[in-house]
């Protein structure tokens, strides 16, 4: 058989597609998009650094100064 990749643009489209596929009794699986593991590692490292007191904190009121 053939595999189709469908990319709905809205939540309503996603819901309609899932309903149609189920009504047609077609097997499908849903996968969330995942981030690049290197990117995720950098984000996690940044969070860990903040917990350990590393980094710079800027008050919200000072963001535009």
N, C-alpha and C positions, 0 to 999 in steps of 0.2 A: 504494500500500500504506500501511500504518500503522506507525509507530515506537513501540516499547514501551521504557519505561525501567524496568529491574528493579533493585531495591536490596536485595541479600541482606544479612542481618544478621550472618552468620558466614562464616568462610572455607570451612567445609564446604558451606554453601548455595551459595557462589560456584562451588566446584568441581563440585557436582552440576548446577547450571544450565548451566555451560559444557559439561559432558559431554552433557547432554540436547540442547542446541542443536546441538552437533556431530553427535550421532547422528541428528538430524532433518535434517541437511545444510542448516541455516539459516545464512546469512551474518550475522556480527556483528562489531562492533568494540568494543574495551574502552578506556575512557578513565579515567585517574586523575583524582580531584578535584583541582582546582587552587586555589591561594589567590588572594585579591585582589592584583593587582599592586602596589597602594599598600602593602599590608601586607608583602609580600615586600621591597619597596624599603626599608622601615623596618628590617626585620630585617637586611638586607645592610648598611645604613648603620651599624647598631649593631655589627655584627661588625667592620666597617672601623674604627670608632672605637676599639674595644677593641684592635685590632692597633696603632693609632697612639698608644696610651697614654691615651686619653680614657676617662672613665667611672670607676666605683667598683668596687673588688674587695672582696668580703667573704669571709673564710675560712669554710669550711663549719661549723666549730665555733662560730662567732660568729653564725650565722643566727638562733638562737633567743634571743639575749640582748636 
